[in-house]
């Protein structure tokens, strides 16, 4: 089972995507391949640097942390370049 920290992380990203990644958002991004605004918000949350060590401005995230974020990205069909990043 997930730790309380992992559950909180998962809930935060689930909430983020449920409020910011509607089916209309996904459809609107079809032509370009990603939603720039959604990606910028995700970056502002620290998702793109979370695996970096804290000494380099990251959170020192674990593989489990990253997997939980990736699951929520997939669950919401978020049109962001997560894998490319």
Sine and cosine of phi, psi and omega as CSV:
sin_phi,cos_phi,sin_psi,cos_psi,sin_omega,cos_omega
0.00,0.00,0.31,-0.95,-0.04,-1.00
-0.99,0.14,0.54,-0.84,0.09,-1.00
-0.95,0.33,0.20,-0.98,0.04,-1.00
-0.88,0.48,-0.63,0.78,0.03,-1.00
-0.89,0.46,-0.67,0.74,0.02,-1.00
-0.92,0.39,-0.64,0.77,0.04,-1.00
-0.89,0.46,-0.64,0.76,0.02,-1.00
-0.92,0.40,-0.66,0.75,0.03,-1.00
-0.88,0.47,-0.74,0.67,0.00,-1.00
-0.87,0.49,-0.69,0.72,0.00,-1.00
-0.90,0.44,-0.63,0.78,0.00,-1.00
-0.89,0.45,-0.70,0.72,0.00,-1.00
-0.96,0.28,-0.56,0.83,0.06,-1.00
-0.89,0.46,-0.70,0.72,0.03,-1.00
-0.90,0.43,-0.70,0.71,0.01,-1.00
-0.82,0.58,-0.79,0.62,-0.05,-1.00
-0.95,0.30,-0.55,0.83,-0.01,-1.00
-0.93,0.38,-0.46,0.89,0.00,-1.00
-1.00,-0.09,-0.34,0.94,-0.09,-1.00
-0.89,-0.46,-0.08,1.00,-0.07,-1.00
-0.77,-0.64,0.97,0.24,0.02,-1.00
-0.99,0.14,0.17,-0.99,0.05,-1.00
-0.88,0.47,-0.52,0.86,0.06,-1.00
-0.92,0.40,-0.60,0.80,0.06,-1.00
-0.89,0.46,-0.70,0.71,0.00,-1.00
-0.90,0.45,-0.73,0.69,-0.01,-1.00
-0.90,0.43,-0.64,0.76,-0.02,-1.00
-0.91,0.42,-0.45,0.89,-0.03,-1.00
-1.00,0.02,-0.03,1.00,-0.08,-1.00
-0.83,0.55,-0.71,0.70,-0.07,-1.00
-0.92,0.39,-0.71,0.70,-0.05,-1.00
-0.99,0.12,-0.38,0.92,0.01,-1.00
0.99,-0.10,-0.28,0.96,0.08,-1.00
-0.35,-0.94,0.31,-0.95,0.01,-1.00
-0.97,-0.22,0.94,-0.33,-0.08,-1.00
-0.87,0.50,-0.68,0.73,-0.01,-1.00
-0.89,0.45,-0.70,0.71,0.03,-1.00
-0.89,0.46,-0.67,0.74,0.02,-1.00
-0.88,0.47,-0.68,0.73,0.01,-1.00
-0.89,0.45,-0.63,0.77,0.05,-1.00
-0.91,0.41,-0.65,0.76,0.03,-1.00
-0.90,0.44,-0.66,0.75,0.06,-1.00
-0.89,0.45,-0.67,0.74,0.00,-1.00
-0.89,0.46,-0.48,0.88,0.05,-1.00
-0.96,0.28,-0.23,0.97,-0.02,-1.00
1.00,-0.05,0.15,0.99,-0.05,-1.00
-0.89,0.46,-0.55,0.84,-0.07,-1.00
-0.99,0.14,-0.23,0.97,0.01,-1.00
-0.88,-0.47,0.07,1.00,-0.11,-0.99
-0.89,0.46,-0.43,0.90,-0.02,-1.00
-0.99,0.11,-0.20,0.98,0.03,-1.00
-0.94,0.34,0.50,-0.86,0.09,-1.00
-0.88,0.48,0.48,-0.88,0.00,-1.00
-0.84,0.54,-0.54,0.84,0.00,-1.00
-0.91,0.42,-0.30,0.95,0.02,-1.00
-0.94,-0.34,0.30,0.95,0.06,-1.00
1.00,-0.01,0.13,0.99,0.02,-1.00
-0.99,-0.15,-0.24,-0.97,0.01,-1.00
-0.94,-0.34,-0.07,1.00,-0.06,-1.00
0.91,0.41,0.57,0.82,-0.06,-1.00
-0.88,0.47,0.47,-0.88,0.03,-1.00
-1.00,-0.05,0.13,-0.99,0.06,-1.00
-0.88,0.47,-0.58,0.81,0.05,-1.00
-0.90,0.44,-0.70,0.72,0.04,-1.00
-0.83,0.56,-0.76,0.65,-0.03,-1.00
-0.90,0.44,-0.61,0.79,0.02,-1.00
-0.91,0.41,-0.64,0.77,0.02,-1.00
-0.89,0.45,-0.66,0.75,0.04,-1.00
-0.91,0.42,-0.71,0.70,0.01,-1.00
-0.87,0.50,-0.63,0.78,0.03,-1.00
-0.88,0.48,-0.68,0.74,-0.01,-1.00
-0.94,0.34,-0.57,0.82,0.09,-1.00
-0.88,0.47,-0.72,0.69,0.01,-1.00
-0.92,0.39,-0.66,0.75,-0.02,-1.00
-0.86,0.51,-0.61,0.79,-0.05,-1.00
-1.00,0.00,-0.07,1.00,-0.08,-1.00
0.86,0.52,0.54,0.84,-0.08,-1.00
-0.85,0.53,0.83,-0.56,0.01,-1.00
-0.99,0.14,0.95,0.30,0.01,-1.00
-0.75,-0.67,0.46,-0.89,-0.04,-1.00
-0.99,0.10,0.78,0.62,-0.06,-1.00
-0.86,0.51,-0.74,0.67,-0.03,-1.00
-0.93,0.37,-0.64,0.77,0.02,-1.00
-0.90,0.44,-0.49,0.87,-0.06,-1.00
-0.95,0.32,0.00,0.00,0.00,0.00
